[in-house]
Amino acid sequence: MPKSKVRKKDVYTVPQDKRTPVKVKAVGPSHPVYVSVMLGIMLIGLLWLIVNYIAGDRIPLMAELGAWNFAIGFALMITGLLMTMRWR
């Protein structure tokens, strides 16, 4: 069986980037109040759910809200979680 011819491969060259690099503004750390608010909102959401489970039927406001207590508690915790994305 005849052997196939071996072709030489060209040397790979990295394409030149035609865009000019943009300097990104350096952002410092988050303000300590931001961190406190973020953690506070998450803890308030957690406490809302705990109080709802333990004494939700004895608190008039929570008894009126019914299943919306879960939405309030989880919304507070998710808000705190979303705030962590901007935390530096």
C-alpha positions as CSV (number, residue, x, y, z in Angstrom):
1,M,0.0,0.0,0.0
2,P,1.4,3.4,-0.9
3,K,2.3,5.9,1.8
4,S,0.5,9.2,1.8
5,K,2.5,12.4,1.5
6,V,3.2,14.3,4.7
7,R,2.3,18.0,4.5
8,K,4.1,20.5,6.5
9,K,1.8,22.6,8.6
10,D,2.1,26.4,8.8
11,V,3.3,27.8,12.1
12,Y,0.3,29.2,14.0
13,T,0.3,33.0,14.4
14,V,-1.9,34.7,16.9
15,P,-4.3,37.1,15.1
16,Q,-3.7,40.8,16.0
17,D,-6.5,42.4,18.0
18,K,-7.7,45.4,16.2
19,R,-9.5,46.9,19.2
20,T,-7.8,49.2,21.6
21,P,-7.9,48.1,25.2
22,V,-10.2,50.1,27.5
23,K,-9.0,50.8,31.1
24,V,-11.6,49.7,33.7
25,K,-12.2,52.1,36.5
26,A,-10.8,50.6,39.7
27,V,-13.6,50.0,42.2
28,G,-12.8,49.9,45.9
29,P,-14.4,47.8,48.5
30,S,-18.0,48.2,49.5
31,H,-19.0,50.5,52.3
32,P,-19.4,48.7,55.6
33,V,-23.1,49.9,55.8
34,Y,-23.8,48.0,52.6
35,V,-22.6,44.8,54.1
36,S,-24.6,45.4,57.3
37,V,-27.8,46.1,55.3
38,M,-27.2,43.0,53.1
39,L,-26.7,40.7,56.1
40,G,-29.6,42.4,57.9
41,I,-32.0,41.9,55.1
42,M,-31.1,38.2,54.9
43,L,-31.5,37.7,58.6
44,I,-34.8,39.6,58.7
45,G,-36.1,37.2,56.0
46,L,-34.9,34.2,58.0
47,L,-36.4,35.5,61.2
48,W,-39.7,36.2,59.4
49,L,-40.0,32.6,58.3
50,I,-39.0,31.3,61.8
51,V,-41.5,33.5,63.6
52,N,-44.1,32.4,61.0
53,Y,-43.5,28.7,61.8
54,I,-43.4,29.2,65.6
55,A,-46.1,31.8,66.3
56,G,-47.6,32.8,63.0
57,D,-51.1,31.9,64.0
58,R,-50.9,34.0,67.2
59,I,-49.7,37.2,65.5
60,P,-52.7,39.0,63.8
61,L,-50.7,40.4,60.9
62,M,-49.1,37.1,60.0
63,A,-52.4,35.2,60.4
64,E,-54.0,37.6,57.9
65,L,-51.2,37.2,55.4
66,G,-51.4,33.4,55.4
67,A,-49.2,31.8,52.7
68,W,-47.8,35.3,51.7
69,N,-45.6,35.0,54.7
70,F,-43.4,32.6,52.7
71,A,-43.2,35.0,49.8
72,I,-42.2,37.9,52.2
73,G,-39.6,35.8,54.0
74,F,-38.0,34.4,50.8
75,A,-38.2,37.7,49.0
76,L,-36.2,39.4,51.8
77,M,-33.6,36.6,51.7
78,I,-33.3,36.6,47.9
79,T,-32.9,40.4,48.0
80,G,-30.0,40.0,50.4
81,L,-28.6,37.3,48.2
82,L,-28.8,39.5,45.1
83,M,-27.0,42.3,47.0
84,T,-24.0,40.0,47.4
85,M,-23.4,40.2,43.7
86,R,-22.5,43.9,44.1
87,W,-20.4,43.4,47.2
88,R,-16.7,44.0,46.8
